[in-house]
Amino acid sequence: MPAKEVGSISVDEFLEHGWNELGVDSFQAKKIYSDIASQAFERYFNERGLKGYSGSGGRLSWWADIKTAPLGDRRS
């Protein structure tokens, strides 16, 4: 789908002040940024074969099985 830039703002400005023209305050901006970053990390780890496990607080921890991250040679 073709897209056209209709506005921009620096990340620092967005996080500190939000984006008033779009009705986003700084609290919402931080939540949006955190959500996007979490999605990026999840995709990155999934693409590398790691498995996500949900902890008691619902936060994901990522682990590799032996096929994804073999032990290899442990000689020092």
PQR file of N, CA, C, O and H, with PARSE charges and radii, in Angstrom:
ATOM      1  N   MET A   1       0.834  -1.157   0.000 -0.4000 1.5000
ATOM      2  CA  MET A   1       0.000   0.000   0.000 -0.0000 2.0000
ATOM      3  C   MET A   1       0.893   1.239   0.000  0.5500 1.7000
ATOM      4  O   MET A   1       1.759   1.371   0.865 -0.5500 1.4000
ATOM      5  N   PRO A   2       0.701   2.130  -0.936 -0.5600 1.5000
ATOM      6  CA  PRO A   2       1.496   3.360  -0.954  0.2800 2.0000
ATOM      7  C   PRO A   2       1.202   4.218   0.274  0.5500 1.7000
ATOM      8  O   PRO A   2       0.064   4.299   0.735 -0.5500 1.4000
ATOM      9  N   ALA A   3       2.235   4.846   0.786 -0.4000 1.5000
ATOM     10  CA  ALA A   3       2.075   5.711   1.952 -0.0000 2.0000
ATOM     11  C   ALA A   3       2.720   7.055   1.665  0.5500 1.7000
ATOM     12  O   ALA A   3       3.664   7.157   0.881 -0.5500 1.4000
ATOM     13  H   ALA A   3       3.160   4.780   0.412  0.4000 1.0000
ATOM     14  N   LYS A   4       2.198   8.076   2.312 -0.4000 1.5000
ATOM     15  CA  LYS A   4       2.741   9.418   2.146 -0.0000 2.0000
ATOM     16  C   LYS A   4       2.940  10.027   3.536  0.5500 1.7000
ATOM     17  O   LYS A   4       2.033   9.995   4.368 -0.5500 1.4000
ATOM     18  H   LYS A   4       1.431   7.994   2.948  0.4000 1.0000
ATOM     19  N   GLU A   5       4.123  10.579   3.781 -0.4000 1.5000
ATOM     20  CA  GLU A   5       4.388  11.209   5.063 -0.0000 2.0000
ATOM     21  C   GLU A   5       3.561  12.488   5.171  0.5500 1.7000
ATOM     22  O   GLU A   5       3.602  13.353   4.295 -0.5500 1.4000
ATOM     23  H   GLU A   5       4.860  10.604   3.105  0.4000 1.0000
ATOM     24  N   VAL A   6       2.821  12.584   6.250 -0.4000 1.5000
ATOM     25  CA  VAL A   6       2.000  13.772   6.467 -0.0000 2.0000
ATOM     26  C   VAL A   6       2.460  14.565   7.685  0.5500 1.7000
ATOM     27  O   VAL A   6       1.941  15.648   7.953 -0.5500 1.4000
ATOM     28  H   VAL A   6       2.788  11.882   6.961  0.4000 1.0000
ATOM     29  N   GLY A   7       3.425  14.035   8.420 -0.4000 1.5000
ATOM     30  CA  GLY A   7       3.963  14.735   9.570 -0.0000 2.0000
ATOM     31  C   GLY A   7       5.068  13.922  10.196  0.5500 1.7000
ATOM     32  O   GLY A   7       5.159  12.711   9.991 -0.5500 1.4000
ATOM     33  H   GLY A   7       3.847  13.155   8.202  0.4000 1.0000
ATOM     34  N   SER A   8       5.906  14.590  10.958 -0.4000 1.5000
ATOM     35  CA  SER A   8       6.972  13.881  11.665 -0.0000 2.0000
ATOM     36  C   SER A   8       7.343  14.650  12.914  0.5500 1.7000
ATOM     37  O   SER A   8       7.084  15.847  13.036 -0.5500 1.4000
ATOM     38  H   SER A   8       5.833  15.574  11.125  0.4000 1.0000
ATOM     39  N   ILE A   9       7.952  13.935  13.832 -0.4000 1.5000
ATOM     40  CA  ILE A   9       8.404  14.498  15.093 -0.0000 2.0000
ATOM     41  C   ILE A   9       9.550  13.614  15.584  0.5500 1.7000
ATOM     42  O   ILE A   9       9.551  12.408  15.335 -0.5500 1.4000
ATOM     43  H   ILE A   9       8.162  12.962  13.733  0.4000 1.0000
ATOM     44  N   SER A  10      10.516  14.200  16.272 -0.4000 1.5000
ATOM     45  CA  SER A  10      11.626  13.387  16.777 -0.0000 2.0000
ATOM     46  C   SER A  10      11.131  12.489  17.913  0.5500 1.7000
ATOM     47  O   SER A  10      10.156  12.812  18.592 -0.5500 1.4000
ATOM     48  H   SER A  10      10.516  15.180  16.474  0.4000 1.0000
ATOM     49  N   VAL A  11      11.803  11.379  18.106 -0.4000 1.5000
ATOM     50  CA  VAL A  11      11.431  10.450  19.180 -0.0000 2.0000
ATOM     51  C   VAL A  11      11.547  11.135  20.535  0.5500 1.7000
ATOM     52  O   VAL A  11      10.668  10.991  21.385 -0.5500 1.4000
ATOM     53  H   VAL A  11      12.595  11.117  17.554  0.4000 1.0000
ATOM     54  N   ASP A  12      12.626  11.876  20.734 -0.4000 1.5000
ATOM     55  CA  ASP A  12      12.813  12.571  22.017 -0.0000 2.0000
ATOM     56  C   ASP A  12      11.662  13.539  22.293  0.5500 1.7000
ATOM     57  O   ASP A  12      11.133  13.584  23.404 -0.5500 1.4000
ATOM     58  H   ASP A  12      13.340  11.993  20.044  0.4000 1.0000
ATOM     59  N   GLU A  13      11.284  14.301  21.289 -0.4000 1.5000
ATOM     60  CA  GLU A  13      10.177  15.257  21.430 -0.0000 2.0000
ATOM     61  C   GLU A  13       8.867  14.512  21.707  0.5500 1.7000
ATOM     62  O   GLU A  13       8.086  14.915  22.568 -0.5500 1.4000
ATOM     63  H   GLU A  13      11.713  14.265  20.387  0.4000 1.0000
ATOM     64  N   PHE A  14       8.639  13.431  20.972 -0.4000 1.5000
ATOM     65  CA  PHE A  14       7.427  12.629  21.141 -0.0000 2.0000
ATOM     66  C   PHE A  14       7.313  12.088  22.560  0.5500 1.7000
ATOM     67  O   PHE A  14       6.253  12.167  23.181 -0.5500 1.4000
ATOM     68  H   PHE A  14       9.274  13.104  20.272  0.4000 1.0000
ATOM     69  N   LEU A  15       8.413  11.537  23.068 -0.4000 1.5000
ATOM     70  CA  LEU A  15       8.378  10.950  24.407 -0.0000 2.0000
ATOM     71  C   LEU A  15       8.250  12.008  25.501  0.5500 1.7000
ATOM     72  O   LEU A  15       7.582  11.786  26.511 -0.5500 1.4000
ATOM     73  H   LEU A  15       9.274  11.472  22.563  0.4000 1.0000
ATOM     74  N   GLU A  16       8.881  13.142  25.298 -0.4000 1.5000
ATOM     75  CA  GLU A  16       8.864  14.175  26.334 -0.0000 2.0000
ATOM     76  C   GLU A  16       7.569  14.985  26.358  0.5500 1.7000
ATOM     77  O   GLU A  16       7.058  15.330  27.424 -0.5500 1.4000
ATOM     78  H   GLU A  16       9.423  13.322  24.477  0.4000 1.0000
ATOM     79  N   HIS A  17       7.044  15.285  25.159 -0.4000 1.5000
ATOM     80  CA  HIS A  17       5.891  16.185  25.091 -0.0000 2.0000
ATOM     81  C   HIS A  17       4.654  15.578  24.438  0.5500 1.7000
ATOM     82  O   HIS A  17       3.588  16.193  24.462 -0.5500 1.4000
ATOM     83  H   HIS A  17       7.459  15.004  24.293  0.4000 1.0000
ATOM     84  N   GLY A  18       4.771  14.394  23.857 -0.4000 1.5000
ATOM     85  CA  GLY A  18       3.650  13.826  23.119 -0.0000 2.0000
ATOM     86  C   GLY A  18       3.537  14.474  21.750  0.5500 1.7000
ATOM     87  O   GLY A  18       4.500  15.052  21.246 -0.5500 1.4000
ATOM     88  H   GLY A  18       5.637  13.894  23.838  0.4000 1.0000
ATOM     89  N   TRP A  19       2.353  14.377  21.150 -0.4000 1.5000
ATOM     90  CA  TRP A  19       2.118  14.976  19.837 -0.0000 2.0000
ATOM     91  C   TRP A  19       0.741  15.605  19.888  0.5500 1.7000
ATOM     92  O   TRP A  19      -0.263  14.959  19.588 -0.5500 1.4000
ATOM     93  H   TRP A  19       1.571  13.908  21.559  0.4000 1.0000
ATOM     94  N   ASN A  20       0.706  16.879  20.272 -0.4000 1.5000
ATOM     95  CA  ASN A  20      -0.553  17.584  20.511 -0.0000 2.0000
ATOM     96  C   ASN A  20      -1.482  17.581  19.303  0.5500 1.7000
ATOM     97  O   ASN A  20      -2.695  17.436  19.457 -0.5500 1.4000
ATOM     98  H   ASN A  20       1.522  17.403  20.516  0.4000 1.0000
ATOM     99  N   GLU A  21      -0.926  17.741  18.096 -0.4000 1.5000
ATOM    100  CA  GLU A  21      -1.756  17.774  16.878 -0.0000 2.0000
ATOM    101  C   GLU A  21      -2.543  16.476  16.684  0.5500 1.7000
ATOM    102  O   GLU A  21      -3.595  16.473  16.044 -0.5500 1.4000
ATOM    103  H   GLU A  21       0.059  17.859  17.970  0.4000 1.0000
ATOM    104  N   LEU A  22      -2.034  15.387  17.234 -0.4000 1.5000
ATOM    105  CA  LEU A  22      -2.723  14.099  17.110 -0.0000 2.0000
ATOM    106  C   LEU A  22      -3.454  13.723  18.393  0.5500 1.7000
ATOM    107  O   LEU A  22      -4.047  12.648  18.482 -0.5500 1.4000
ATOM    108  H   LEU A  22      -1.180  15.391  17.754  0.4000 1.0000
ATOM    109  N   GLY A  23      -3.414  14.610  19.389 -0.4000 1.5000
ATOM    110  CA  GLY A  23      -4.104  14.336  20.647 -0.0000 2.0000
ATOM    111  C   GLY A  23      -3.411  13.296  21.514  0.5500 1.7000
ATOM    112  O   GLY A  23      -4.062  12.603  22.296 -0.5500 1.4000
ATOM    113  H   GLY A  23      -2.933  15.484  19.318  0.4000 1.0000
ATOM    114  N   VAL A  24      -2.086  13.182  21.378 -0.4000 1.5000
ATOM    115  CA  VAL A  24      -1.313  12.206  22.146 -0.0000 2.0000
ATOM    116  C   VAL A  24      -0.495  12.952  23.195  0.5500 1.7000
ATOM    117  O   VAL A  24       0.366  13.762  22.853 -0.5500 1.4000
ATOM    118  H   VAL A  24      -1.557  13.745  20.743  0.4000 1.0000
ATOM    119  N   ASP A  25      -0.762  12.680  24.472 -0.4000 1.5000
ATOM    120  CA  ASP A  25       0.046  13.309  25.525 -0.0000 2.0000
ATOM    121  C   ASP A  25       1.297  12.470  25.776  0.5500 1.7000
ATOM    122  O   ASP A  25       1.441  11.388  25.207 -0.5500 1.4000
ATOM    123  H   ASP A  25      -1.461  12.021  24.750  0.4000 1.0000
ATOM    124  N   SER A  26       2.202  12.962  26.623 -0.4000 1.5000
ATOM    125  CA  SER A  26       3.483  12.273  26.824 -0.0000 2.0000
ATOM    126  C   SER A  26       3.299  10.891  27.454  0.5500 1.7000
ATOM    127  O   SER A  26       4.056   9.972  27.140 -0.5500 1.4000
ATOM    128  H   SER A  26       2.085  13.841  27.085  0.4000 1.0000
ATOM    129  N   PHE A  27       2.315  10.726  28.332 -0.4000 1.5000
ATOM    130  CA  PHE A  27       2.060   9.418  28.938 -0.0000 2.0000
ATOM    131  C   PHE A  27       1.654   8.404  27.871  0.5500 1.7000
ATOM    132  O   PHE A  27       2.171   7.287  27.843 -0.5500 1.4000
ATOM    133  H   PHE A  27       1.700  11.472  28.587  0.4000 1.0000
ATOM    134  N   GLN A  28       0.730   8.795  26.996 -0.4000 1.5000
ATOM    135  CA  GLN A  28       0.310   7.903  25.906 -0.0000 2.0000
ATOM    136  C   GLN A  28       1.465   7.638  24.952  0.5500 1.7000
ATOM    137  O   GLN A  28       1.615   6.520  24.460 -0.5500 1.4000
ATOM    138  H   GLN A  28       0.311   9.702  27.019  0.4000 1.0000
ATOM    139  N   ALA A  29       2.283   8.651  24.683 -0.4000 1.5000
ATOM    140  CA  ALA A  29       3.420   8.492  23.779 -0.0000 2.0000
ATOM    141  C   ALA A  29       4.376   7.424  24.300  0.5500 1.7000
ATOM    142  O   ALA A  29       4.866   6.595  23.534 -0.5500 1.4000
ATOM    143  H   ALA A  29       2.161   9.560  25.083  0.4000 1.0000
ATOM    144  N   LYS A  30       4.638   7.447  25.596 -0.4000 1.5000
ATOM    145  CA  LYS A  30       5.535   6.454  26.186 -0.0000 2.0000
ATOM    146  C   LYS A  30       4.941   5.060  26.107  0.5500 1.7000
ATOM    147  O   LYS A  30       5.665   4.094  25.868 -0.5500 1.4000
ATOM    148  H   LYS A  30       4.239   8.121  26.219  0.4000 1.0000
ATOM    149  N   LYS A  31       3.632   4.938  26.305 -0.4000 1.5000
ATOM    150  CA  LYS A  31       2.979   3.634  26.180 -0.0000 2.0000
ATOM    151  C   LYS A  31       3.051   3.128  24.740  0.5500 1.7000
ATOM    152  O   LYS A  31       3.319   1.949  24.509 -0.5500 1.4000
ATOM    153  H   LYS A  31       3.043   5.723  26.499  0.4000 1.0000
ATOM    154  N   ILE A  32       2.813   4.012  23.774 -0.4000 1.5000
ATOM    155  CA  ILE A  32       2.879   3.636  22.353 -0.0000 2.0000
ATOM    156  C   ILE A  32       4.289   3.180  21.998  0.5500 1.7000
ATOM    157  O   ILE A  32       4.470   2.145  21.357 -0.5500 1.4000
ATOM    158  H   ILE A  32       2.594   4.970  23.961  0.4000 1.0000
ATOM    159  N   TYR A  33       5.286   3.958  22.417 -0.4000 1.5000
ATOM    160  CA  TYR A  33       6.683   3.625  22.123 -0.0000 2.0000
ATOM    161  C   TYR A  33       7.064   2.281  22.741  0.5500 1.7000
ATOM    162  O   TYR A  33       7.714   1.460  22.095 -0.5500 1.4000
ATOM    163  H   TYR A  33       5.138   4.800  22.937  0.4000 1.0000
ATOM    164  N   SER A  34       6.664   2.062  23.973 -0.4000 1.5000
ATOM    165  CA  SER A  34       6.955   0.805  24.664 -0.0000 2.0000
ATOM    166  C   SER A  34       6.312  -0.376  23.945  0.5500 1.7000
ATOM    167  O   SER A  34       6.932  -1.430  23.803 -0.5500 1.4000
ATOM    168  H   SER A  34       6.136   2.729  24.498  0.4000 1.0000
ATOM    169  N   ASP A  35       5.081  -0.206  23.493 -0.4000 1.5000
ATOM    170  CA  ASP A  35       4.389  -1.274  22.775 -0.0000 2.0000
ATOM    171  C   ASP A  35       5.094  -1.606  21.461  0.5500 1.7000
ATOM    172  O   ASP A  35       5.284  -2.778  21.135 -0.5500 1.4000
ATOM    173  H   ASP A  35       4.577   0.651  23.607  0.4000 1.0000
ATOM    174  N   ILE A  36       5.480  -0.578  20.708 -0.4000 1.5000
ATOM    175  CA  ILE A  36       6.186  -0.802  19.439 -0.0000 2.0000
ATOM    176  C   ILE A  36       7.519  -1.502  19.674  0.5500 1.7000
ATOM    177  O   ILE A  36       7.878  -2.421  18.937 -0.5500 1.4000
ATOM    178  H   ILE A  36       5.326   0.374  20.972  0.4000 1.0000
ATOM    179  N   ALA A  37       8.259  -1.068  20.704 -0.4000 1.5000
ATOM    180  CA  ALA A  37       9.546  -1.701  21.021 -0.0000 2.0000
ATOM    181  C   ALA A  37       9.354  -3.154  21.419  0.5500 1.7000
ATOM    182  O   ALA A  37      10.131  -4.014  21.004 -0.5500 1.4000
ATOM    183  H   ALA A  37       7.967  -0.322  21.302  0.4000 1.0000
ATOM    184  N   SER A  38       8.334  -3.445  22.214 -0.4000 1.5000
ATOM    185  CA  SER A  38       8.059  -4.831  22.622 -0.0000 2.0000
ATOM    186  C   SER A  38       7.741  -5.705  21.414  0.5500 1.7000
ATOM    187  O   SER A  38       8.211  -6.839  21.322 -0.5500 1.4000
ATOM    188  H   SER A  38       7.702  -2.746  22.551  0.4000 1.0000
ATOM    189  N   GLN A  39       6.943  -5.178  20.489 -0.4000 1.5000
ATOM    190  CA  GLN A  39       6.616  -5.934  19.279 -0.0000 2.0000
ATOM    191  C   GLN A  39       7.866  -6.216  18.455  0.5500 1.7000
ATOM    192  O   GLN A  39       8.017  -7.306  17.904 -0.5500 1.4000
ATOM    193  H   GLN A  39       6.562  -4.256  20.564  0.4000 1.0000
ATOM    194  N   ALA A  40       8.766  -5.233  18.371 -0.4000 1.5000
ATOM    195  CA  ALA A  40      10.005  -5.412  17.608 -0.0000 2.0000
ATOM    196  C   ALA A  40      10.885  -6.485  18.237  0.5500 1.7000
ATOM    197  O   ALA A  40      11.423  -7.334  17.526 -0.5500 1.4000
ATOM    198  H   ALA A  40       8.644  -4.347  18.819  0.4000 1.0000
ATOM    199  N   PHE A  41      11.041  -6.460  19.570 -0.4000 1.5000
ATOM    200  CA  PHE A  41      11.838  -7.478  20.248 -0.0000 2.0000
ATOM    201  C   PHE A  41      11.227  -8.862  20.070  0.5500 1.7000
ATOM    202  O   PHE A  41      11.947  -9.822  19.798 -0.5500 1.4000
ATOM    203  H   PHE A  41      10.604  -5.770  20.147  0.4000 1.0000
ATOM    204  N   GLU A  42       9.905  -8.979  20.219 -0.4000 1.5000
ATOM    205  CA  GLU A  42       9.241 -10.270  20.057 -0.0000 2.0000
ATOM    206  C   GLU A  42       9.462 -10.817  18.657  0.5500 1.7000
ATOM    207  O   GLU A  42       9.748 -12.003  18.494 -0.5500 1.4000
ATOM    208  H   GLU A  42       9.320  -8.199  20.439  0.4000 1.0000
ATOM    209  N   ARG A  43       9.335  -9.974  17.654 -0.4000 1.5000
ATOM    210  CA  ARG A  43       9.546 -10.424  16.275 -0.0000 2.0000
ATOM    211  C   ARG A  43      11.002 -10.858  16.060  0.5500 1.7000
ATOM    212  O   ARG A  43      11.268 -11.892  15.448 -0.5500 1.4000
ATOM    213  H   ARG A  43       9.102  -9.010  17.787  0.4000 1.0000
ATOM    214  N   TYR A  44      11.930 -10.058  16.568 -0.4000 1.5000
ATOM    215  CA  TYR A  44      13.356 -10.357  16.433 -0.0000 2.0000
ATOM    216  C   TYR A  44      13.675 -11.729  17.036  0.5500 1.7000
ATOM    217  O   TYR A  44      14.316 -12.560  16.392 -0.5500 1.4000
ATOM    218  H   TYR A  44      11.714  -9.218  17.066  0.4000 1.0000
ATOM    219  N   PHE A  45      13.224 -11.963  18.275 -0.4000 1.5000
ATOM    220  CA  PHE A  45      13.510 -13.228  18.947 -0.0000 2.0000
ATOM    221  C   PHE A  45      12.791 -14.395  18.291  0.5500 1.7000
ATOM    222  O   PHE A  45      13.367 -15.476  18.163 -0.5500 1.4000
ATOM    223  H   PHE A  45      12.703 -11.288  18.798  0.4000 1.0000
ATOM    224  N   ASN A  46      11.547 -14.202  17.874 -0.4000 1.5000
ATOM    225  CA  ASN A  46      10.812 -15.259  17.176 -0.0000 2.0000
ATOM    226  C   ASN A  46      11.513 -15.664  15.886  0.5500 1.7000
ATOM    227  O   ASN A  46      11.630 -16.853  15.591 -0.5500 1.4000
ATOM    228  H   ASN A  46      11.079 -13.324  17.978  0.4000 1.0000
ATOM    229  N   GLU A  47      11.979 -14.684  15.118 -0.4000 1.5000
ATOM    230  CA  GLU A  47      12.652 -14.972  13.855 -0.0000 2.0000
ATOM    231  C   GLU A  47      13.949 -15.743  14.059  0.5500 1.7000
ATOM    232  O   GLU A  47      14.423 -16.407  13.138 -0.5500 1.4000
ATOM    233  H   GLU A  47      11.884 -13.718  15.358  0.4000 1.0000
ATOM    234  N   ARG A  48      14.523 -15.664  15.241 -0.4000 1.5000
ATOM    235  CA  ARG A  48      15.761 -16.381  15.542 -0.0000 2.0000
ATOM    236  C   ARG A  48      15.523 -17.703  16.244  0.5500 1.7000
ATOM    237  O   ARG A  48      16.470 -18.369  16.663 -0.5500 1.4000
ATOM    238  H   ARG A  48      14.138 -15.124  15.989  0.4000 1.0000
ATOM    239  N   GLY A  49      14.253 -18.085  16.373 -0.4000 1.5000
ATOM    240  CA  GLY A  49      13.918 -19.392  16.913 -0.0000 2.0000
ATOM    241  C   GLY A  49      13.833 -19.470  18.424  0.5500 1.7000
ATOM    242  O   GLY A  49      13.715 -20.566  18.970 -0.5500 1.4000
ATOM    243  H   GLY A  49      13.484 -17.544  16.033  0.4000 1.0000
ATOM    244  N   LEU A  50      13.890 -18.342  19.117 -0.4000 1.5000
ATOM    245  CA  LEU A  50      13.762 -18.379  20.567 -0.0000 2.0000
ATOM    246  C   LEU A  50      12.294 -18.548  20.949  0.5500 1.7000
ATOM    247  O   LEU A  50      11.397 -18.218  20.173 -0.5500 1.4000
ATOM    248  H   LEU A  50      13.986 -17.451  18.673  0.4000 1.0000
ATOM    249  N   LYS A  51      12.065 -19.057  22.133 -0.4000 1.5000
ATOM    250  CA  LYS A  51      10.711 -19.304  22.623 -0.0000 2.0000
ATOM    251  C   LYS A  51      10.395 -18.319  23.737  0.5500 1.7000
ATOM    252  O   LYS A  51      11.214 -18.095  24.629 -0.5500 1.4000
ATOM    253  H   LYS A  51      12.793 -19.325  22.764  0.4000 1.0000
ATOM    254  N   GLY A  52       9.204 -17.732  23.682 -0.4000 1.5000
ATOM    255  CA  GLY A  52       8.765 -16.810  24.716 -0.0000 2.0000
ATOM    256  C   GLY A  52       7.934 -17.519  25.770  0.5500 1.7000
ATOM    257  O   GLY A  52       7.024 -18.280  25.441 -0.5500 1.4000
ATOM    258  H   GLY A  52       8.539 -17.915  22.957  0.4000 1.0000
ATOM    259  N   TYR A  53       8.241 -17.275  27.029 -0.4000 1.5000
ATOM    260  CA  TYR A  53       7.491 -17.844  28.145 -0.0000 2.0000
ATOM    261  C   TYR A  53       6.974 -16.707  29.006  0.5500 1.7000
ATOM    262  O   TYR A  53       7.727 -15.813  29.390 -0.5500 1.4000
ATOM    263  H   TYR A  53       8.980 -16.657  27.297  0.4000 1.0000
ATOM    264  N   SER A  54       5.692 -16.747  29.303 -0.4000 1.5000
ATOM    265  CA  SER A  54       5.076 -15.696  30.087 -0.0000 2.0000
ATOM    266  C   SER A  54       5.292 -15.936  31.571  0.5500 1.7000
ATOM    267  O   SER A  54       4.991 -17.015  32.081 -0.5500 1.4000
ATOM    268  H   SER A  54       5.080 -17.474  28.990  0.4000 1.0000
ATOM    269  N   GLY A  55       5.817 -14.927  32.268 -0.4000 1.5000
ATOM    270  CA  GLY A  55       6.043 -15.021  33.702 -0.0000 2.0000
ATOM    271  C   GLY A  55       4.789 -14.669  34.474  0.5500 1.7000
ATOM    272  O   GLY A  55       3.731 -14.444  33.885 -0.5500 1.4000
ATOM    273  H   GLY A  55       6.061 -14.050  31.854  0.4000 1.0000
ATOM    274  N   SER A  56       4.903 -14.622  35.779 -0.4000 1.5000
ATOM    275  CA  SER A  56       3.743 -14.374  36.637 -0.0000 2.0000
ATOM    276  C   SER A  56       3.129 -13.003  36.386  0.5500 1.7000
ATOM    277  O   SER A  56       1.919 -12.840  36.546 -0.5500 1.4000
ATOM    278  H   SER A  56       5.762 -14.805  36.258  0.4000 1.0000
ATOM    279  N   GLY A  57       3.922 -12.021  36.000 -0.4000 1.5000
ATOM    280  CA  GLY A  57       3.403 -10.685  35.718 -0.0000 2.0000
ATOM    281  C   GLY A  57       2.974 -10.508  34.277  0.5500 1.7000
ATOM    282  O   GLY A  57       2.593  -9.408  33.875 -0.5500 1.4000
ATOM    283  H   GLY A  57       4.905 -12.153  35.870  0.4000 1.0000
ATOM    284  N   GLY A  58       3.029 -11.585  33.485 -0.4000 1.5000
ATOM    285  CA  GLY A  58       2.646 -11.509  32.088 -0.0000 2.0000
ATOM    286  C   GLY A  58       3.767 -11.070  31.159  0.5500 1.7000
ATOM    287  O   GLY A  58       3.580 -11.012  29.943 -0.5500 1.4000
ATOM    288  H   GLY A  58       3.338 -12.479  33.811  0.4000 1.0000
ATOM    289  N   ARG A  59       4.927 -10.762  31.719 -0.4000 1.5000
ATOM    290  CA  ARG A  59       6.069 -10.341  30.905 -0.0000 2.0000
ATOM    291  C   ARG A  59       6.746 -11.559  30.301  0.5500 1.7000
ATOM    292  O   ARG A  59       6.938 -12.573  30.973 -0.5500 1.4000
ATOM    293  H   ARG A  59       5.079 -10.809  32.706  0.4000 1.0000
ATOM    294  N   LEU A  60       7.110 -11.452  29.018 -0.4000 1.5000
ATOM    295  CA  LEU A  60       7.753 -12.571  28.341 -0.0000 2.0000
ATOM    296  C   LEU A  60       9.239 -12.648  28.664  0.5500 1.7000
ATOM    297  O   LEU A  60       9.932 -11.633  28.727 -0.5500 1.4000
ATOM    298  H   LEU A  60       6.955 -10.628  28.472  0.4000 1.0000
ATOM    299  N   SER A  61       9.709 -13.865  28.865 -0.4000 1.5000
ATOM    300  CA  SER A  61      11.135 -14.162  28.957 -0.0000 2.0000
ATOM    301  C   SER A  61      11.460 -15.028  27.756  0.5500 1.7000
ATOM    302  O   SER A  61      10.651 -15.869  27.363 -0.5500 1.4000
ATOM    303  H   SER A  61       9.146 -14.690  28.814  0.4000 1.0000
ATOM    304  N   TRP A  62      12.612 -14.839  27.175 -0.4000 1.5000
ATOM    305  CA  TRP A  62      12.975 -15.543  25.950 -0.0000 2.0000
ATOM    306  C   TRP A  62      14.081 -16.547  26.217  0.5500 1.7000
ATOM    307  O   TRP A  62      15.068 -16.236  26.884 -0.5500 1.4000
ATOM    308  H   TRP A  62      13.269 -14.156  27.494  0.4000 1.0000
ATOM    309  N   TRP A  63      13.910 -17.762  25.687 -0.4000 1.5000
ATOM    310  CA  TRP A  63      14.858 -18.843  25.890 -0.0000 2.0000
ATOM    311  C   TRP A  63      15.106 -19.552  24.570  0.5500 1.7000
ATOM    312  O   TRP A  63      14.212 -19.694  23.736 -0.5500 1.4000
ATOM    313  H   TRP A  63      13.109 -18.014  25.145  0.4000 1.0000
ATOM    314  N   ALA A  64      16.326 -19.985  24.407 -0.4000 1.5000
ATOM    315  CA  ALA A  64      16.690 -20.765  23.226 -0.0000 2.0000
ATOM    316  C   ALA A  64      16.801 -22.229  23.626  0.5500 1.7000
ATOM    317  O   ALA A  64      17.334 -22.553  24.688 -0.5500 1.4000
ATOM    318  H   ALA A  64      17.052 -19.870  25.084  0.4000 1.0000
ATOM    319  N   ASP A  65      16.296 -23.109  22.772 -0.4000 1.5000
ATOM    320  CA  ASP A  65      16.485 -24.533  23.042 -0.0000 2.0000
ATOM    321  C   ASP A  65      17.872 -24.944  22.537  0.5500 1.7000
ATOM    322  O   ASP A  65      18.594 -24.132  21.958 -0.5500 1.4000
ATOM    323  H   ASP A  65      15.863 -22.846  21.910  0.4000 1.0000
ATOM    324  N   ILE A  66      18.229 -26.186  22.759 -0.4000 1.5000
ATOM    325  CA  ILE A  66      19.571 -26.673  22.417 -0.0000 2.0000
ATOM    326  C   ILE A  66      19.851 -26.599  20.910  0.5500 1.7000
ATOM    327  O   ILE A  66      21.005 -26.461  20.503 -0.5500 1.4000
ATOM    328  H   ILE A  66      17.642 -26.845  23.230  0.4000 1.0000
ATOM    329  N   LYS A  67      18.802 -26.691  20.083 -0.4000 1.5000
ATOM    330  CA  LYS A  67      18.986 -26.606  18.629 -0.0000 2.0000
ATOM    331  C   LYS A  67      19.254 -25.165  18.194  0.5500 1.7000
ATOM    332  O   LYS A  67      19.973 -24.929  17.222 -0.5500 1.4000
ATOM    333  H   LYS A  67      17.866 -26.804  20.414  0.4000 1.0000
ATOM    334  N   THR A  68      18.681 -24.214  18.908 -0.4000 1.5000
ATOM    335  CA  THR A  68      18.842 -22.809  18.553 -0.0000 2.0000
ATOM    336  C   THR A  68      20.171 -22.259  19.065  0.5500 1.7000
ATOM    337  O   THR A  68      20.843 -21.504  18.363 -0.5500 1.4000
ATOM    338  H   THR A  68      18.097 -24.405  19.697  0.4000 1.0000
ATOM    339  N   ALA A  69      20.547 -22.630  20.276 -0.4000 1.5000
ATOM    340  CA  ALA A  69      21.798 -22.161  20.879 -0.0000 2.0000
ATOM    341  C   ALA A  69      22.533 -23.349  21.480  0.5500 1.7000
ATOM    342  O   ALA A  69      22.503 -23.551  22.694 -0.5500 1.4000
ATOM    343  H   ALA A  69      20.002 -23.244  20.847  0.4000 1.0000
ATOM    344  N   PRO A  70      23.195 -24.139  20.632 -0.5600 1.5000
ATOM    345  CA  PRO A  70      23.896 -25.321  21.149  0.2800 2.0000
ATOM    346  C   PRO A  70      25.004 -24.944  22.133  0.5500 1.7000
ATOM    347  O   PRO A  70      25.571 -23.854  22.075 -0.5500 1.4000
ATOM    348  N   LEU A  71      25.293 -25.884  23.040 -0.4000 1.5000
ATOM    349  CA  LEU A  71      26.295 -25.642  24.068 -0.0000 2.0000
ATOM    350  C   LEU A  71      27.688 -25.432  23.467  0.5500 1.7000
ATOM    351  O   LEU A  71      28.439 -24.574  23.930 -0.5500 1.4000
ATOM    352  H   LEU A  71      24.831 -26.771  23.087  0.4000 1.0000
ATOM    353  N   GLY A  72      28.025 -26.196  22.461 -0.4000 1.5000
ATOM    354  CA  GLY A  72      29.335 -26.043  21.827 -0.0000 2.0000
ATOM    355  C   GLY A  72      30.458 -26.517  22.723  0.5500 1.7000
ATOM    356  O   GLY A  72      30.240 -27.242  23.694 -0.5500 1.4000
ATOM    357  H   GLY A  72      27.415 -26.893  22.086  0.4000 1.0000
ATOM    358  N   ASP A  73      31.658 -26.099  22.383 -0.4000 1.5000
ATOM    359  CA  ASP A  73      32.853 -26.472  23.116 -0.0000 2.0000
ATOM    360  C   ASP A  73      33.029 -25.543  24.314  0.5500 1.7000
ATOM    361  O   ASP A  73      33.126 -24.327  24.146 -0.5500 1.4000
ATOM    362  H   ASP A  73      31.836 -25.510  21.594  0.4000 1.0000
ATOM    363  N   ARG A  74      33.070 -26.110  25.526 -0.4000 1.5000
ATOM    364  CA  ARG A  74      33.153 -25.290  26.748 -0.0000 2.0000
ATOM    365  C   ARG A  74      34.575 -25.270  27.320  0.5500 1.7000
ATOM    366  O   ARG A  74      34.748 -24.940  28.493 -0.5500 1.4000
ATOM    367  H   ARG A  74      32.990 -27.097  25.662  0.4000 1.0000
ATOM    368  N   ARG A  75      35.573 -25.606  26.543 -0.4000 1.5000
ATOM    369  CA  ARG A  75      36.944 -25.571  27.055 -0.0000 2.0000
ATOM    370  C   ARG A  75      37.374 -24.144  27.297  0.5500 1.7000
ATOM    371  O   ARG A  75      37.029 -23.246  26.529 -0.5500 1.4000
ATOM    372  H   ARG A  75      35.432 -25.874  25.590  0.4000 1.0000
ATOM    373  N   SER A  76      38.138 -23.928  28.381 -0.4000 1.5000
ATOM    374  CA  SER A  76      38.615 -22.567  28.646 -0.0000 2.0000
ATOM    375  C   SER A  76      40.032 -22.363  28.186  0.5500 1.7000
ATOM    376  O   SER A  76      40.579 -21.271  28.338 -0.5500 1.4000
ATOM    377  H   SER A  76      38.418 -24.658  29.005  0.4000 1.0000
TER
END
